[in-house]
Amino acid sequence: MVAIFLYLSLTLLIFLVAIKLIVKIRTTRRKHLPLSPPSLPIIGHLHIIKKPLHRTFHALSQKYGQIFSLKFGSQLVVIVSSPSAVEECFTKNDIVLANRPPFLLGKHPGYNNTTLSQSSYGDHWRNLRRISTLEIFSNNRLNMFSGIRRDEMKHLLQNLSRNSCLGFAKVELQSILLEMTFNSIMRMVAGKRYYKYGEDVKDKEEARQFRQIIKEITRLGGASNPAEFVPILRWMDYKGLEKKLKSLSKRTDELLQALIDEQRHKEEEGNTMIDHMLSLQKSQPDYYTDQLIKGLILVSALNSASCLIEKTRVTTKEVDIDEGSGITMPKAMPLEAMCKAHPIMHKLLSKSMDDV
């Protein structure tokens, strides 16, 4: 009986939603929208969206022009591929287009859409932009961390040189560049290495958790989740997306809070980004809250690269350039190359990177 009741309730709900949408479509004044393919009720154009998204958009642009519109469920989307139109969108009309849709990724790991990358345009976003520009990414502060970047580059080159000193060795480029980038960023943010080529990954469990969190955020993010655009699918938690994001959010918050508490316990004796934010928190505790600091850490980590090395291809086959899933559009098959250290690398790496 319970199953029958739930089935009838769901059927009635779908029927009512469909009726409401049909009435709204017929009574709402038609907007002057760009050309659009035929759509379906409720889901709009989601049925024609295939991964990778940019290839789908390119194919549609060949038929509907460089500016066309789509309906992702209840969300109107305008696709712009004309360079001149894109420039106009991000100059003359940047404020009009500055808001972000309220995705589940922003609601849960993104602290209810309050991080710099998820917050809609307004006073809060402008304050976050000011903090990032003046307090985190200013030339002065970046110059203070130049030693960290040189040191991480030296670690990467030493690792590659060690593995290829006797001849060409296979190297998977995505992982080593990711390791160097994240180690550099997290040393600036929290004074820690989290990836394996670094020689002093002290807390291996914490490092493992961080790597897993970043991997899950990039995998679950993006605009290809139907539950982000169709209210009924979100209500049903289609494919358990919201459940996964809630769990991810809890683990992310616990890790970031632990980093802040650790630096606070040291009384900001270091020179990391967290130390600087905690010093500002003392003078403005109502604004520089722990949640704001955690949001800045998360954005820094997610927005987180060339080697002085001779390379050759692993095989004579064409390089597989198929794209994988996620907000960073990774390659489905990571790029591999054969690397060999030049003789001069041994001399360079024996010196301080200041001399390189």
FENLIN-V540189 format. One record per residue. RES is the residue in three letters. SS is DSSP state (2 for helix, 1 for strand, 0 for the rest). OMEGA is omega in whole degrees, -180 to 180 (none if undefined). Layout:
# FENLIN-V540189
res=RES ss=SS omega=OMEGA
res=RES ss=SS omega=OMEGA
This chain:
# FENLIN-V540189
res=MET ss=0 omega=180
res=VAL ss=2 omega=-180
res=ALA ss=2 omega=179
res=ILE ss=2 omega=179
res=PHE ss=2 omega=180
res=LEU ss=2 omega=180
res=TYR ss=2 omega=180
res=LEU ss=2 omega=180
res=SER ss=2 omega=180
res=LEU ss=2 omega=179
res=THR ss=2 omega=179
res=LEU ss=2 omega=-180
res=LEU ss=2 omega=179
res=ILE ss=2 omega=180
res=PHE ss=2 omega=-179
res=LEU ss=2 omega=178
res=VAL ss=2 omega=-180
res=ALA ss=2 omega=179
res=ILE ss=2 omega=-180
res=LYS ss=2 omega=-180
res=LEU ss=2 omega=179
res=ILE ss=2 omega=179
res=VAL ss=2 omega=-179
res=LYS ss=2 omega=-180
res=ILE ss=2 omega=-176
res=ARG ss=2 omega=-177
res=THR ss=2 omega=-178
res=THR ss=0 omega=178
res=ARG ss=0 omega=-179
res=ARG ss=0 omega=180
res=LYS ss=0 omega=177
res=HIS ss=0 omega=-177
res=LEU ss=0 omega=175
res=PRO ss=0 omega=178
res=LEU ss=0 omega=-177
res=SER ss=0 omega=175
res=PRO ss=0 omega=175
res=PRO ss=0 omega=-177
res=SER ss=0 omega=178
res=LEU ss=1 omega=176
res=PRO ss=0 omega=176
res=ILE ss=0 omega=-174
res=ILE ss=0 omega=179
res=GLY ss=1 omega=-179
res=HIS ss=0 omega=-177
res=LEU ss=2 omega=-177
res=HIS ss=2 omega=-180
res=ILE ss=2 omega=-178
res=ILE ss=0 omega=179
res=LYS ss=0 omega=176
res=LYS ss=0 omega=-6
res=PRO ss=0 omega=-172
res=LEU ss=2 omega=-174
res=HIS ss=2 omega=178
res=ARG ss=2 omega=175
res=THR ss=2 omega=180
res=PHE ss=2 omega=180
res=HIS ss=2 omega=180
res=ALA ss=2 omega=179
res=LEU ss=2 omega=-180
res=SER ss=2 omega=178
res=GLN ss=2 omega=-178
res=LYS ss=2 omega=-173
res=TYR ss=2 omega=176
res=GLY ss=0 omega=-176
res=GLN ss=0 omega=174
res=ILE ss=1 omega=179
res=PHE ss=1 omega=-176
res=SER ss=1 omega=177
res=LEU ss=1 omega=172
res=LYS ss=1 omega=172
res=PHE ss=1 omega=-174
res=GLY ss=0 omega=-180
res=SER ss=0 omega=-175
res=GLN ss=1 omega=175
res=LEU ss=1 omega=180
res=VAL ss=1 omega=175
res=VAL ss=1 omega=-179
res=ILE ss=1 omega=-178
res=VAL ss=1 omega=179
res=SER ss=0 omega=176
res=SER ss=0 omega=-179
res=PRO ss=2 omega=-179
res=SER ss=2 omega=178
res=ALA ss=2 omega=177
res=VAL ss=2 omega=179
res=GLU ss=2 omega=180
res=GLU ss=2 omega=179
res=CYS ss=2 omega=-174
res=PHE ss=0 omega=175
res=THR ss=0 omega=-177
res=LYS ss=0 omega=-174
res=ASN ss=0 omega=-175
res=ASP ss=0 omega=-180
res=ILE ss=0 omega=179
res=VAL ss=0 omega=-175
res=LEU ss=0 omega=-172
res=ALA ss=0 omega=-178
res=ASN ss=0 omega=179
res=ARG ss=0 omega=175
res=PRO ss=0 omega=-177
res=PRO ss=0 omega=180
res=PHE ss=0 omega=177
res=LEU ss=2 omega=178
res=LEU ss=2 omega=177
res=GLY ss=2 omega=-180
res=LYS ss=2 omega=-174
res=HIS ss=0 omega=178
res=PRO ss=0 omega=-178
res=GLY ss=0 omega=176
res=TYR ss=0 omega=176
res=ASN ss=0 omega=177
res=ASN ss=0 omega=179
res=THR ss=0 omega=178
res=THR ss=0 omega=-177
res=LEU ss=0 omega=-176
res=SER ss=0 omega=-177
res=GLN ss=0 omega=-176
res=SER ss=0 omega=176
res=SER ss=0 omega=-177
res=TYR ss=0 omega=-180
res=GLY ss=0 omega=-177
res=ASP ss=2 omega=-178
res=HIS ss=2 omega=180
res=TRP ss=2 omega=180
res=ARG ss=2 omega=177
res=ASN ss=2 omega=178
res=LEU ss=2 omega=178
res=ARG ss=2 omega=179
res=ARG ss=2 omega=180
res=ILE ss=2 omega=-179
res=SER ss=2 omega=-177
res=THR ss=2 omega=-174
res=LEU ss=2 omega=-171
res=GLU ss=2 omega=-174
res=ILE ss=2 omega=-173
res=PHE ss=0 omega=176
res=SER ss=0 omega=179
res=ASN ss=2 omega=-178
res=ASN ss=2 omega=-178
res=ARG ss=2 omega=178
res=LEU ss=2 omega=177
res=ASN ss=2 omega=178
res=MET ss=2 omega=-178
res=PHE ss=0 omega=-178
res=SER ss=2 omega=178
res=GLY ss=2 omega=178
res=ILE ss=2 omega=-179
res=ARG ss=2 omega=178
res=ARG ss=2 omega=-178
res=ASP ss=2 omega=179
res=GLU ss=2 omega=175
res=MET ss=2 omega=179
res=LYS ss=2 omega=177
res=HIS ss=2 omega=-179
res=LEU ss=2 omega=-179
res=LEU ss=2 omega=178
res=GLN ss=2 omega=-180
res=ASN ss=2 omega=179
res=LEU ss=2 omega=-179
res=SER ss=2 omega=-180
res=ARG ss=2 omega=-177
res=ASN ss=2 omega=-176
res=SER ss=0 omega=-177
res=CYS ss=0 omega=-177
res=LEU ss=0 omega=-178
res=GLY ss=0 omega=-179
res=PHE ss=0 omega=178
res=ALA ss=1 omega=-179
res=LYS ss=1 omega=-179
res=VAL ss=1 omega=174
res=GLU ss=1 omega=-167
res=LEU ss=2 omega=-176
res=GLN ss=2 omega=-174
res=SER ss=2 omega=-177
res=ILE ss=2 omega=177
res=LEU ss=2 omega=176
res=LEU ss=2 omega=180
res=GLU ss=2 omega=-180
res=MET ss=2 omega=-177
res=THR ss=2 omega=-178
res=PHE ss=2 omega=176
res=ASN ss=2 omega=178
res=SER ss=2 omega=-177
res=ILE ss=2 omega=-176
res=MET ss=2 omega=172
res=ARG ss=2 omega=177
res=MET ss=2 omega=-177
res=VAL ss=2 omega=-171
res=ALA ss=2 omega=179
res=GLY ss=0 omega=-176
res=LYS ss=0 omega=168
res=ARG ss=0 omega=180
res=TYR ss=0 omega=-176
res=TYR ss=0 omega=-159
res=LYS ss=0 omega=-175
res=TYR ss=0 omega=176
res=GLY ss=0 omega=-174
res=GLU ss=0 omega=-176
res=ASP ss=0 omega=170
res=VAL ss=0 omega=-170
res=LYS ss=0 omega=-179
res=ASP ss=0 omega=-174
res=LYS ss=2 omega=180
res=GLU ss=2 omega=177
res=GLU ss=2 omega=178
res=ALA ss=2 omega=179
res=ARG ss=2 omega=179
res=GLN ss=2 omega=180
res=PHE ss=2 omega=-180
res=ARG ss=2 omega=-179
res=GLN ss=2 omega=180
res=ILE ss=2 omega=180
res=ILE ss=2 omega=-180
res=LYS ss=2 omega=-178
res=GLU ss=2 omega=-180
res=ILE ss=2 omega=-180
res=THR ss=2 omega=180
res=ARG ss=2 omega=-175
res=LEU ss=2 omega=-179
res=GLY ss=0 omega=178
res=GLY ss=0 omega=-174
res=ALA ss=0 omega=-175
res=SER ss=0 omega=178
res=ASN ss=0 omega=-178
res=PRO ss=2 omega=-179
res=ALA ss=2 omega=178
res=GLU ss=2 omega=-171
res=PHE ss=0 omega=-179
res=VAL ss=0 omega=-175
res=PRO ss=2 omega=-177
res=ILE ss=2 omega=177
res=LEU ss=2 omega=176
res=ARG ss=2 omega=179
res=TRP ss=2 omega=179
res=MET ss=0 omega=-175
res=ASP ss=0 omega=-178
res=TYR ss=2 omega=-179
res=LYS ss=2 omega=177
res=GLY ss=2 omega=-175
res=LEU ss=2 omega=-176
res=GLU ss=2 omega=177
res=LYS ss=2 omega=178
res=LYS ss=2 omega=-178
res=LEU ss=2 omega=176
res=LYS ss=2 omega=178
res=SER ss=2 omega=179
res=LEU ss=2 omega=180
res=SER ss=2 omega=-179
res=LYS ss=2 omega=-180
res=ARG ss=2 omega=179
res=THR ss=2 omega=-178
res=ASP ss=2 omega=-180
res=GLU ss=2 omega=-180
res=LEU ss=2 omega=-179
res=LEU ss=2 omega=178
res=GLN ss=2 omega=178
res=ALA ss=2 omega=178
res=LEU ss=2 omega=179
res=ILE ss=2 omega=-179
res=ASP ss=2 omega=179
res=GLU ss=2 omega=179
res=GLN ss=2 omega=178
res=ARG ss=2 omega=179
res=HIS ss=2 omega=178
res=LYS ss=0 omega=-180
res=GLU ss=0 omega=176
res=GLU ss=0 omega=-180
res=GLU ss=0 omega=-178
res=GLY ss=0 omega=-177
res=ASN ss=0 omega=-178
res=THR ss=0 omega=177
res=MET ss=2 omega=179
res=ILE ss=2 omega=178
res=ASP ss=2 omega=-178
res=HIS ss=2 omega=179
res=MET ss=2 omega=178
res=LEU ss=2 omega=176
res=SER ss=2 omega=176
res=LEU ss=2 omega=179
res=GLN ss=2 omega=-180
res=LYS ss=2 omega=-179
res=SER ss=2 omega=180
res=GLN ss=0 omega=-174
res=PRO ss=0 omega=-178
res=ASP ss=0 omega=-180
res=TYR ss=0 omega=-179
res=TYR ss=0 omega=180
res=THR ss=0 omega=176
res=ASP ss=2 omega=-179
res=GLN ss=2 omega=179
res=LEU ss=2 omega=-180
res=ILE ss=2 omega=179
res=LYS ss=2 omega=177
res=GLY ss=2 omega=178
res=LEU ss=2 omega=177
res=ILE ss=2 omega=-177
res=LEU ss=2 omega=180
res=VAL ss=2 omega=179
res=SER ss=2 omega=-179
res=ALA ss=2 omega=-177
res=LEU ss=2 omega=-179
res=ASN ss=0 omega=180
res=SER ss=0 omega=none
res=ALA ss=0 omega=none
res=SER ss=0 omega=-174
res=CYS ss=0 omega=178
res=LEU ss=0 omega=-170
res=ILE ss=0 omega=174
res=GLU ss=1 omega=-177
res=LYS ss=1 omega=170
res=THR ss=1 omega=-177
res=ARG ss=1 omega=-179
res=VAL ss=0 omega=179
res=THR ss=0 omega=177
res=THR ss=0 omega=180
res=LYS ss=0 omega=176
res=GLU ss=0 omega=179
res=VAL ss=0 omega=178
res=ASP ss=0 omega=-178
res=ILE ss=0 omega=176
res=ASP ss=0 omega=-177
res=GLU ss=1 omega=174
res=GLY ss=0 omega=-179
res=SER ss=0 omega=176
res=GLY ss=0 omega=-174
res=ILE ss=0 omega=180
res=THR ss=0 omega=-179
res=MET ss=0 omega=180
res=PRO ss=0 omega=173
res=LYS ss=1 omega=178
res=ALA ss=0 omega=176
res=MET ss=0 omega=-177
res=PRO ss=0 omega=-179
res=LEU ss=0 omega=177
res=GLU ss=1 omega=178
res=ALA ss=1 omega=174
res=MET ss=1 omega=-177
res=CYS ss=1 omega=175
res=LYS ss=1 omega=-179
res=ALA ss=0 omega=172
res=HIS ss=0 omega=178
res=PRO ss=2 omega=-178
res=ILE ss=2 omega=-179
res=MET ss=2 omega=-179
res=HIS ss=2 omega=178
res=LYS ss=2 omega=-178
res=LEU ss=2 omega=-176
res=LEU ss=2 omega=177
res=SER ss=2 omega=179
res=LYS ss=0 omega=172
res=SER ss=0 omega=178
res=MET ss=2 omega=176
res=ASP ss=2 omega=-178
res=ASP ss=2 omega=-176
res=VAL ss=0 omega=none
